[in-house]
């Protein structure tokens, strides 16, 4: 593909993560094939274009070893080596760290890496026009319903939430607020729901056989509670759309999701299970403590993991590096409705929708290509 004549240049922090990976992909083609002259992806861990399943596009540059916790001088030293960094016009921040103890510790670490990135970019990128930042359900206190109560639905951007200092740190930057995100990442990601689901269901199907019945891993209340998932590609497009319409989006927060009416696991579970040749069944109890436990199942057969990976020619250690506890949180503990109001995103002209299940199925296809599942 020939280089673009456009003057927009994108810089993506967290290019190996579930959102950043998709932003890199979409910026090469959305809203047009020549919107961005250059797309620069940044990662902490080593990653090559082939390993990431990125396209062979001369506009795409990928740089590893950018540790946002290393301090501004070290970050600047890394970024200064990037040819054309001064020409960056649009920054998409989707980096995240799980370092820290408890909610406050993790929050402090994420504020730190964000502040470091902001300072480094401000010092090096005089042509910067726009910056997007992603939060999510934490903004509405989903993890703290015991303290602030169950949210009123559908959830609007104006809903009261849990106090978060990031709001003050980036008061002029649009906040993009997804809930659950379905998608693919080229490496292990503790918050990638699709990867944990894909690995469990693939392994379960291999052990139990085609047509086996797989029970939903949570209580009935979680199975039927409406929520608003978003596929990574639609989320990435929204980041880009927001950044290209600053007159409509600056200083604001926006919910985003696949389906305006939301979705339930009762609708998703049978179709996701069917992808693996399984029969998705509803919960057997209305108590999380008594519900079917995926983590317990996987640990029971832990000694079979390596042989299963070898049999199917998969990446070594991929199951070991996956956090199945996250499935319990997302599929078992959210027993209240948390569907989003997507009206604000629609009002600024972003009306793209898709079936939520398609995001999961696309992720599973990509996982097969990457030899994560058979």
C-alpha positions, 0 to 999 in steps of 0.5 A: 500500500502506498503512503498517504498524503494526509498530515494526520499521524496517530500514536497508540499507547498500549498497541498490544492491548485489546483496545490499542491493537484494534485502534492500530488496525482501524486507523489504517483504514477508518474512516478512509484508507488515507486518513492517517499518513502514519500509525505508530504503535507502542508496547512495553513487551517485545512484539513484532508485526507478524506476531501481532497479526498486523498488516504489512503496511508501510504506514505502520510502525511498531515500537516495543520497550516503552515502559510508562512507569519508568519516568518521563525522561526514560519515556522521552528517550525512547520516543525521541528515537522514533522517526517523525514523532514530532509530527504526531497529531492524534494520540490514543491512550489505551495502556493499563497496568495492574500493578498496585495493591487494591483499588487505590494502588492500581488507580495510583499506578494508572494515574502515574503512567498516564501523567508520564505519557502526557508529559512526554507527548507534550514535550515532543509533539508540537503538532498534537491536535487531539488525545482520547482516553478510555475509562469504562464501567469503573467510572460508574462504580460497577465494582462498588455497588455495595458502597454507592448502590446499584446504578439507575439504568440505562446508564447515562454519562451524567450518572453519579459514579465512584470518585476518580482522580483521573477525571480531574487529570484529563478534564479537557480530554474526551473519555470513552466509556465501554463496559465489557470489551470483546476482542483479540490480543496477540499476547496474554491479557488478564482483562481479555474475556474472549481469550479466557472464554475461547480457551476454556470452551476449546479445552472443554470441547476437547475433553467432553466431546462434540455436543457436550452440555456446558453450563453457564458459570454464574447465577441466574441473576447474572445470566439474565441481567442486561449489559452493553458489551462492545467489540474491539473494532467498533470501540476503536472506530469510536475512538477515531471518530471522537478524535476527528470531531473535536468540535463535538467531543472535547471536554466530554464523556461518551458511552459506547457499545454494540447494541443500543438495547443491550444484551444478556448472557442468556442470549450470548451463551448458547451462540458462543458455545455453539461455535465450539460444537457445544450446547450452552445451558443456563445456570443450575443455581441462583447463587455464585457460590453454588454456580458452575466454576470454570476456574475450578474445572481448569485447575482440576485438569491442569496436568493436561494443559501442556499436552493439549497445547502440544497436540494442537500445535498451540502457543506454549503456556497460553493457558497458564498465562490466562486468568480464568478468575476474570470470567467469574467476575464478569459472568458471575458477579455482575448480577444487576442490570448495567445497560448503557444509554448510547444516545450521546454517541448517536447524537454526534453522528456515530450510529454504527452498530453490530450484533454483540455475539459477532465480536466474540466470534471474530475474536475466536477466529483471530485466536485460531489464526494466532494458534491460541486455540485449535 
